[in-house]
Amino acid sequence: MLTFRLFMLQRVTALIMAPLVLGHLAVMIYAIRGGLSTGAILSRTQGSLPWALFYGTFVVAVSVHAAVGMRVIAAEVLRLRGHLLNAVSWALCAFLLFTGLRAVLSVTTL
């Protein structure tokens, strides 16, 4: 049952990530083609709740998605099982959440 729930969780996070990836790519292309500098980009993102929510959602979805995927790889390749597999998965998810949300906060807060 856990395997099915993790499978579904990974699929749901992929559905969440798909439009966010497209939005991120569109923003990057717009910034590059518009010749925006780093300062200009930061001036548009700092203090912006919509950008914080957009990229915060992106970070949460990616963190969960990656942790579930790496859990499967760790079980198959490294033959991890049980509590060690759970600990590695949770540690990876926590690390990705911490670093990702820290990055989001650094570019969206004043």
C-alpha positions as a printed Julia matrix, in Angstrom:
110×3 Matrix{Float64}:
  0.0    0.0     0.0
  2.88   2.38    0.79
  4.36   1.74   -2.65
  1.08   2.69   -4.33
  0.74   5.86   -2.25
  4.3    6.91   -3.08
  3.66   6.12   -6.75
  0.56   8.34   -6.7
  2.38  11.07   -4.75
  5.09  11.18   -7.38
  2.5   11.4   -10.16
  0.61  14.19   -8.41
  3.8   16.2    -7.85
  4.66  15.7   -11.53
  1.26  17.16  -12.46
  1.94  20.13  -10.2
  5.47  20.6   -11.55
  4.57  20.48  -15.26
  2.91  23.91  -15.52
  5.42  25.4   -13.07
  8.34  24.22  -15.23
  6.7   25.75  -18.3
  6.09  28.99  -16.41
  9.67  29.07  -15.17
 11.04  28.49  -18.67
  8.79  31.22  -20.08
  9.99  33.67  -17.42
 13.63  32.77  -18.1
 13.22  33.24  -21.86
 11.46  36.56  -21.28
 14.24  37.74  -18.96
 17.03  36.69  -21.32
 15.43  38.1   -24.45
 14.49  41.27  -22.61
 18.08  41.75  -21.52
 17.13  41.99  -17.86
 20.01  42.19  -15.42
 20.13  40.32  -12.15
 19.27  43.54  -10.35
 16.24  44.11  -12.57
 15.01  40.58  -11.96
 15.49  40.89   -8.19
 13.67  44.22   -8.14
 10.66  42.45   -9.65
 10.72  39.44   -7.31
 11.57  41.06   -3.97
  8.51  41.62   -1.84
  6.32  39.69   -4.27
  3.93  37.22   -2.67
  2.88  35.72   -6.05
  6.51  34.88   -6.96
  7.12  33.48   -3.47
  4.03  31.25   -3.8
  4.94  30.21   -7.35
  8.5   29.2    -6.55
  7.63  27.95   -3.05
  5.08  25.55   -4.56
  7.67  24.54   -7.13
 10.25  23.77   -4.42
  7.82  21.69   -2.35
  6.71  19.67   -5.39
 10.28  19.08   -6.58
 11.47  18.1    -3.09
  8.76  15.48   -2.65
  9.05  14.25   -6.24
 12.82  13.87   -6.05
 12.75  12.2    -2.63
 10.26   9.58   -3.82
 12.25   8.94   -7.0
 15.55   8.67   -5.15
 13.89   6.35   -2.64
 13.12   3.91   -5.46
 16.66   4.2    -6.81
 18.19   3.71   -3.34
 16.06   0.6    -2.8
 16.97  -0.9    -6.18
 20.64   0.07   -6.52
 21.86   0.37   -2.94
 19.47  -2.3    -1.62
 18.4   -0.05    1.27
 15.34  -1.21    3.18
 13.22  -0.36    6.19
 14.15   2.44    8.56
 17.39   3.3     6.74
 15.51   3.77    3.46
 12.93   5.94    5.21
 15.63   8.01    6.9
 17.52   8.6     3.65
 14.3    9.59    1.86
 13.2   11.99    4.58
 16.69  13.48    4.87
 16.83  14.16    1.14
 13.37  15.72    1.15
 14.25  17.9     4.16
 17.54  18.99    2.57
 15.86  19.93   -0.71
 13.06  21.76    1.1
 15.48  23.68    3.31
 17.82  24.77    0.53
 15.05  25.45   -1.98
 12.85  27.48    0.35
 15.89  29.38    1.57
 16.63  30.34   -2.04
 13.01  31.39   -2.6
 13.07  33.53    0.53
 16.34  35.16   -0.5
 14.95  36.38   -3.82
 11.41  37.25   -2.71
 11.86  38.97    0.66
 13.05  42.51    1.1
